[in-house]
Amino acid sequence: MKGLADSALLAGVAVGSVLGASALVQASWPRRSPAAAILLWQALGLAAGLAAVGTLVGLGVPGGGAGVARAVLRIGTTVRTGAVFRIPAASGGAGAVTAIVAALRLACLAAGLALLASLCWVLVAASTAALQARRRQRALLSLLARGDPKVPGALVVDYPTAAAYCLPGLRSRIVVSVGTLELLRPAELAAVLAHERAHLRERHDLVLLPFTALRRAFPRSATCAEAHRAVALLVEMLADDRALRARPARELASALVRFGTAGACRAPAGALAVGEGEVAARVARLLQPVRPLPALAVAGICLGAALLVAAPVTLLVI
């Protein structure tokens, strides 16, 4: 009975995490403290994945959800002896019921392992796709881009449309187009560069990567699409906040408005661009700053995120 109870708790964590994600999309407080909200988004995603896999595997492994991780590690040994799904000799209706239960358990185990493999695979695939896209971009930039004293530390491409983005990684780059240099005033350009440096310094691409992978794993899931969109906006707001440490808010807001009205082109795959996200919401937030959440509230969110991840881990291991 304890095993079934643990599986039920894991299922509750999975469902609760999905419902929590739906509620977080509608909440207004994340824009007050983007870093805390991103941490909570990460906890919700990790808890949902662990709990969903644990529920299915726990229902399939003899003994239920208790110590699922240890039970799965023993499967290789017990399969050789035929003990995992051995159907006791029985006759009549009892034998049929036993066979059905064993088949259902096998199906749950297979589904759980398939879900785990799928989640791991899409994460690897998303990482590989991003790395390949950045490698292609760097090869193109080596041929087409040049330095310019107006943008020290950045590369300039001869492209008439406004564009400003960064390529994260070991050889990170900030790229701006000639159209951007013609569009922005020097102060606005400095604010844009500060925004892009924040992306690179804090590796916001790694923050977005799991949500990109989830969207690829479940392309028809509205929750996954909304989660990716929400985290992408929070990442942009967080970079905005970091840029404001060096530049006035009006400079970055003016640059965003100019990008929006000029029809700035989208960043290439694997890059982060200053003009992405809900530009109107970002401009309003810059011009009418909101008070960050109190330190106690942020501490509570961080504690809740830690407990949210600890719950499925504890149920899976103990």
C-alpha positions as CSV (number, residue, x, y, z in Angstrom):
1,M,0.0,0.0,0.0
2,K,2.9,2.4,0.7
3,G,4.1,1.9,-2.9
4,L,0.7,2.9,-4.3
5,A,0.6,5.9,-1.9
6,D,4.0,7.1,-3.1
7,S,2.9,6.7,-6.7
8,A,-0.3,8.7,-5.9
9,L,1.8,11.4,-4.3
10,L,4.1,11.5,-7.3
11,A,1.1,11.8,-9.6
12,G,-0.2,14.7,-7.4
13,V,3.2,16.5,-7.7
14,A,3.1,16.1,-11.5
15,V,-0.5,17.4,-11.8
16,G,0.2,20.1,-9.3
17,S,3.3,21.3,-11.2
18,V,1.3,21.5,-14.4
19,L,-1.5,23.5,-12.7
20,G,1.1,25.7,-11.0
21,A,2.7,26.4,-14.4
22,S,-0.7,27.4,-15.8
23,A,-1.3,29.7,-12.9
24,L,2.2,31.2,-13.1
25,V,1.6,32.2,-16.8
26,Q,-1.3,34.4,-15.6
27,A,0.4,35.8,-12.6
28,S,1.7,39.4,-12.6
29,W,4.3,39.2,-9.8
30,P,7.0,37.4,-12.0
31,R,7.7,40.7,-13.8
32,R,8.6,42.3,-10.4
33,S,11.3,39.7,-9.7
34,P,12.2,37.9,-12.9
35,A,15.1,35.9,-11.4
36,A,12.9,34.4,-8.7
37,A,10.2,33.6,-11.2
38,I,12.7,31.9,-13.5
39,L,13.9,29.7,-10.6
40,L,10.3,28.7,-9.9
41,W,9.7,27.9,-13.6
42,Q,12.7,25.7,-13.5
43,A,11.5,23.9,-10.4
44,L,8.1,23.4,-11.8
45,G,9.5,21.8,-15.0
46,L,11.9,19.6,-13.2
47,A,9.4,18.5,-10.6
48,A,6.8,17.7,-13.3
49,G,9.2,15.6,-15.3
50,L,10.6,13.7,-12.3
51,A,7.1,13.0,-10.9
52,A,5.6,11.9,-14.2
53,V,8.4,9.5,-14.9
54,G,8.4,8.3,-11.2
55,T,4.6,7.7,-11.3
56,L,4.7,5.5,-14.3
57,V,7.8,3.6,-13.3
58,G,6.5,3.2,-9.8
59,L,3.3,1.6,-11.0
60,G,5.3,-0.7,-13.2
61,V,8.0,-1.9,-10.7
62,P,7.0,-4.5,-8.1
63,G,6.6,-2.7,-4.8
64,G,5.1,0.4,-6.2
65,G,6.7,3.9,-5.9
66,A,8.8,3.3,-2.8
67,G,12.4,3.4,-3.7
68,V,11.7,3.5,-7.4
69,A,15.2,4.4,-8.3
70,R,16.7,1.5,-6.4
71,A,14.0,-0.8,-7.8
72,V,14.8,0.2,-11.4
73,L,18.5,-0.5,-10.8
74,R,17.6,-4.0,-9.7
75,I,15.4,-4.7,-12.8
76,G,18.4,-5.9,-14.9
77,T,19.2,-8.6,-12.3
78,T,15.6,-9.7,-11.7
79,V,14.7,-9.8,-15.3
80,R,17.3,-12.6,-15.9
81,T,15.6,-14.7,-13.3
82,G,12.1,-13.9,-14.6
83,A,11.0,-12.5,-11.2
84,V,9.8,-9.0,-12.2
85,F,6.7,-9.9,-14.0
86,R,6.4,-13.6,-13.2
87,I,2.8,-14.6,-13.3
88,P,2.0,-17.1,-10.5
89,A,0.3,-20.3,-11.6
90,A,-3.5,-19.8,-11.4
91,S,-6.5,-21.0,-13.0
92,G,-9.7,-19.5,-14.3
93,G,-10.6,-15.9,-13.6
94,A,-7.8,-15.4,-11.1
95,G,-5.1,-16.2,-13.7
96,A,-6.6,-13.9,-16.2
97,V,-6.7,-11.0,-13.7
98,T,-3.1,-11.7,-12.7
99,A,-2.0,-11.6,-16.3
100,I,-3.9,-8.3,-17.0
101,V,-2.2,-6.7,-13.9
102,A,1.2,-7.9,-15.0
103,A,0.6,-6.5,-18.5
104,L,-0.5,-3.2,-17.2
105,R,2.5,-3.0,-14.9
106,L,4.8,-3.7,-17.9
107,A,3.0,-1.1,-19.9
108,C,3.5,1.5,-17.2
109,L,7.1,0.7,-16.8
110,A,7.7,0.9,-20.6
111,A,5.8,4.2,-20.7
112,G,7.9,5.7,-17.8
113,L,11.2,4.6,-19.3
114,A,10.1,5.9,-22.8
115,L,9.1,9.3,-21.3
116,L,12.5,9.5,-19.5
117,A,14.4,8.6,-22.7
118,S,12.3,11.1,-24.6
119,L,13.0,14.0,-22.2
120,C,16.7,13.2,-22.2
121,W,16.8,12.9,-26.0
122,V,15.0,16.2,-26.7
123,L,17.4,18.0,-24.3
124,V,20.4,16.6,-26.1
125,A,18.8,17.3,-29.5
126,A,18.0,20.9,-28.5
127,S,21.6,21.4,-27.2
128,T,23.1,19.9,-30.4
129,A,20.9,22.0,-32.7
130,A,21.8,25.2,-30.8
131,L,25.5,24.4,-31.0
132,Q,25.3,23.6,-34.7
133,A,23.4,26.8,-35.4
134,R,26.0,28.9,-33.5
135,R,28.8,27.2,-35.3
136,R,27.3,28.1,-38.7
137,Q,26.7,31.6,-37.6
138,R,30.3,32.0,-36.4
139,A,31.5,30.7,-39.8
140,L,29.4,33.2,-41.6
141,L,30.5,36.0,-39.3
142,S,34.1,35.2,-39.9
143,L,33.5,35.9,-43.6
144,L,30.9,38.8,-43.4
145,A,31.4,40.7,-40.2
146,R,33.9,43.3,-39.2
147,G,34.9,45.4,-36.2
148,D,33.8,49.0,-35.8
149,P,35.0,51.6,-33.3
150,K,31.4,52.7,-32.7
151,V,30.7,49.3,-31.1
152,P,33.8,48.1,-29.3
153,G,33.8,44.4,-28.6
154,A,31.0,43.7,-31.1
155,L,30.9,42.7,-34.8
156,V,29.1,44.6,-37.5
157,V,27.4,43.0,-40.5
158,D,26.4,44.9,-43.7
159,Y,22.7,44.4,-43.4
160,P,20.2,47.3,-43.8
161,T,17.5,46.0,-41.4
162,A,17.9,46.6,-37.7
163,A,19.4,43.6,-35.9
164,A,21.3,43.2,-32.6
165,Y,21.9,39.8,-31.0
166,C,24.5,37.7,-29.2
167,L,25.8,34.3,-29.8
168,P,26.5,32.6,-26.4
169,G,29.2,30.0,-25.8
170,L,32.9,29.7,-25.3
171,R,33.5,32.1,-28.1
172,S,30.7,34.5,-27.5
173,R,29.9,37.3,-29.9
174,I,27.7,40.4,-30.0
175,V,26.5,41.2,-33.5
176,V,24.8,44.4,-34.8
177,S,23.8,45.3,-38.3
178,V,24.6,48.5,-40.2
179,G,20.9,49.2,-40.0
180,T,21.1,49.3,-36.2
181,L,24.0,51.8,-36.3
182,E,22.0,54.0,-38.6
183,L,18.8,53.6,-36.5
184,L,20.0,54.1,-32.9
185,R,21.6,57.1,-31.2
186,P,25.0,56.4,-29.4
187,A,23.3,56.3,-26.0
188,E,20.6,53.8,-27.2
189,L,23.3,51.7,-28.8
190,A,25.2,51.5,-25.6
191,A,22.1,50.4,-23.7
192,V,21.5,47.6,-26.3
193,L,25.1,46.4,-25.9
194,A,24.7,46.4,-22.1
195,H,21.6,44.2,-22.6
196,E,23.4,41.8,-24.8
197,R,26.4,41.6,-22.5
198,A,24.0,40.6,-19.7
199,H,22.7,37.7,-21.7
200,L,26.3,36.5,-22.3
201,R,27.5,37.0,-18.8
202,E,24.6,35.2,-17.1
203,R,24.3,32.5,-19.8
204,H,20.6,33.0,-20.4
205,D,20.7,30.6,-23.3
206,L,21.2,27.8,-20.7
207,V,18.1,29.0,-18.8
208,L,16.0,28.8,-22.0
209,L,17.4,25.5,-23.2
210,P,15.2,23.1,-21.1
211,F,12.1,25.0,-22.1
212,T,13.0,24.9,-25.7
213,A,13.5,21.1,-25.3
214,L,10.1,20.7,-23.7
215,R,8.4,22.6,-26.5
216,R,10.1,20.3,-29.0
217,A,9.1,17.2,-27.0
218,F,5.5,18.3,-26.7
219,P,4.9,20.6,-29.7
220,R,1.1,20.5,-29.3
221,S,1.1,21.3,-25.6
222,A,-0.2,24.7,-24.9
223,T,1.3,24.6,-21.4
224,C,4.8,24.0,-22.8
225,A,4.4,26.7,-25.4
226,E,3.2,29.2,-22.8
227,A,6.0,28.2,-20.4
228,H,8.7,28.8,-23.1
229,R,7.1,32.2,-24.0
230,A,6.9,33.3,-20.4
231,V,10.5,32.3,-19.5
232,A,11.8,33.9,-22.7
233,L,10.1,37.2,-21.7
234,L,11.4,36.9,-18.1
235,V,14.9,36.4,-19.5
236,E,14.7,39.5,-21.6
237,M,13.4,41.5,-18.6
238,L,16.2,40.2,-16.5
239,A,18.7,41.3,-19.1
240,D,16.9,44.7,-19.1
241,D,17.4,45.0,-15.4
242,R,21.1,44.2,-15.6
243,A,21.5,46.8,-18.4
244,L,19.9,49.4,-16.2
245,R,22.8,49.2,-13.8
246,A,24.9,50.9,-16.4
247,R,22.4,52.9,-18.6
248,P,19.3,54.9,-17.9
249,A,16.0,53.2,-18.5
250,R,14.8,55.7,-21.2
251,E,17.8,54.8,-23.4
252,L,16.9,51.1,-23.6
253,A,13.2,51.8,-23.8
254,S,13.8,54.2,-26.7
255,A,16.0,51.6,-28.4
256,L,13.2,48.9,-28.1
257,V,10.6,51.3,-29.5
258,R,12.9,52.0,-32.5
259,F,13.5,48.3,-33.1
260,G,9.7,47.7,-32.9
261,T,8.8,50.4,-35.3
262,A,11.6,49.6,-37.7
263,G,10.6,46.0,-38.0
264,A,13.8,44.5,-36.6
265,C,14.7,41.1,-38.0
266,R,14.6,38.0,-35.8
267,A,17.8,36.6,-34.3
268,P,19.2,33.5,-36.0
269,A,18.8,30.1,-34.3
270,G,20.8,29.7,-31.1
271,A,21.1,33.5,-30.5
272,L,19.4,36.0,-28.1
273,A,18.2,39.3,-29.5
274,V,17.5,42.6,-27.8
275,G,14.2,43.1,-29.7
276,E,12.6,39.8,-28.8
277,G,9.9,39.1,-26.3
278,E,6.8,41.2,-25.7
279,V,8.4,44.6,-26.5
280,A,5.4,46.6,-25.4
281,A,5.4,45.0,-21.9
282,R,9.2,45.5,-21.6
283,V,8.9,49.2,-22.6
284,A,6.1,49.8,-20.1
285,R,8.1,48.1,-17.4
286,L,11.1,50.3,-18.2
287,L,9.2,53.5,-18.2
288,Q,7.0,52.7,-15.2
289,P,9.3,50.6,-13.0
290,V,7.6,48.2,-10.6
291,R,8.8,47.6,-7.1
292,P,10.7,44.3,-6.7
293,L,9.2,41.7,-4.4
294,P,10.3,42.0,-0.8
295,A,13.3,39.9,0.2
296,L,11.1,37.7,2.4
297,A,8.8,36.9,-0.5
298,V,11.8,36.1,-2.8
299,A,13.2,33.8,0.0
300,G,9.8,32.1,0.2
301,I,9.7,31.5,-3.5
302,C,13.2,30.0,-3.5
303,L,12.3,27.8,-0.6
304,G,9.1,26.7,-2.3
305,A,11.1,25.9,-5.5
306,A,13.6,23.8,-3.5
307,L,10.8,21.9,-1.7
308,L,9.0,21.3,-5.0
309,V,12.0,19.5,-6.5
310,A,12.9,17.8,-3.2
311,A,9.4,16.1,-3.0
312,P,9.7,13.8,-6.1
313,V,13.4,13.2,-5.5
314,T,12.6,12.0,-1.9
315,L,9.7,9.8,-3.1
316,L,11.9,8.3,-5.8
317,V,14.9,7.6,-3.7
318,I,13.7,6.7,-0.2
